[in-house]
Amino acid sequence: MNELEYTYAVARIRALENSLLSDADIERLLACPDEGQCLQLLIEKGWGDGTGSMDAPAMLKKEEEKAWEVIEDVAPDMSVFDVLSYPKLFHNLKAAVKQVCTGKVTENVFYEDCAIPGSEMLRIVQNKEFQRLPGNMGAAAAEAYDTLLHTKDGQLCDVIVDRATLDAIYEAGLKAEDEIIQEYAESTVAIADIKIAVRSQKTAKSIDFMKRAMAHCRSINTEQLAKAAASGIDAIRDYLSGTSYAEGAATLMESPSAFERWCDNRMIETIRPQKYNTFSVGPLVAYVVARENEIKTARIILTAKQNGFPEDSIRERIREMYV
Amino acid sequence: MNELGMVYALLGAAAAVFLSGTGSAKGVGIAGQAAAGVISEDPSKFAKVLIMQLLPGTQGLYGLIIGFVTLSKIGLLGGGAADISVKTGLMVLGACLPVGIVGLFSAISQGKTSAAAIGVVAKKPDQFGKAMLFPAMVETYAILALLISFLAVSAIQI
């Protein structure tokens, strides 16, 4: 890998980082009395398609597209970013399997901005051409398809595909030369495992269910985490206290939304050192993650303002910004 | 034998120009890529990033100066070629190496530091002065090498 090949891209990303939302911008959004004012503020920050449209979902979708357009424009090798689109790719698989097996057609359930868009994924599943899918996706697709067809258990189908997503992300992290991808994969899988444990504990799932859903990673012992989850929320907290995710254990006791916020903040902490990196793909990956984080935060604020949530309730869900 | 002495002396002049010039080309290229990245998003920073890009170019000039001084010393500029022994030729070659070798490595390092400093300017243009100091520090060692090469070439009796 020639780290100097990212010199142009990183400098351009540095210039673009000026337009990322800061904590002060988030405070200004929070101070807006209604959704309209929030949208106006975001338009002033350059969000949207430039026409001044106040359509919130369209604006957020446009921002996601803009982030990837920049990366496609500057990145010498897009394959490095495949790992970031795995959740969308496997989501398309999940949606296609469900649509084919149940025969129910639902509008707007597919992502189009990934390697296999909805229509193509639907065709693959309909024709059972699972061998055309990359990596472990083919085997997961066949298993999810057969399971849903025979058991009609949508949750089990979700577990199979979600587990395959985490395995694919972790595998990509192991193969990656870039440290940021390795750290991203490790954090993503570990945080997902913790989320599975917490949600399974709340819904009283069995240890076997959790083991099936959790993916292996370096920083979490899934066996111990599953056993802790079966014992109770205190046991999860005690187990996490001995790992590098101890802060998450504290938020578990606070509230579910505080825990979800910590999960996203942990990812931002993982990428934050990339602000001082000049010669690798790291700042590009960090930019994409940072943009996804701020779009998610903007979505939370807009939805909350639309539904008249009190400021304290919104503030509890606000993620930390990258810049 | 006299011709071999001239060959060594010329090799010295060539090494000074070639090595430091190569380093500068690479350094300016690295900083130039970073400058282009910033300009593509914010053209108003052109002047600031241009200065940063030019910083690694000085090593090439230092090499050129030593090259000229050497050529002048051995009589290839403005006069007949001097009668140079092998020993003197090797001394000239040795005297030219500091600016060549230090120029090569310092220019590449300075290019990388300039690229990082351009990143600072992209985010905080008001910190231009401080940002410029970092690549400028690398220049110190190129200047020291220039000084030694200049003194050494000048001191050799031909």
Interface residues (C-beta under 8 A of the other chain):
Chain A: L4 T7 Y8 A9 V10 A11 R12 I13 R14 A15 L16 E17 N18 V74 T278 F279
Chain B: I30 Q33 A34 A35 A36 G37 V38 S40 E41 D42 K45 K112 A115 A116 I118 G119 A122 K123
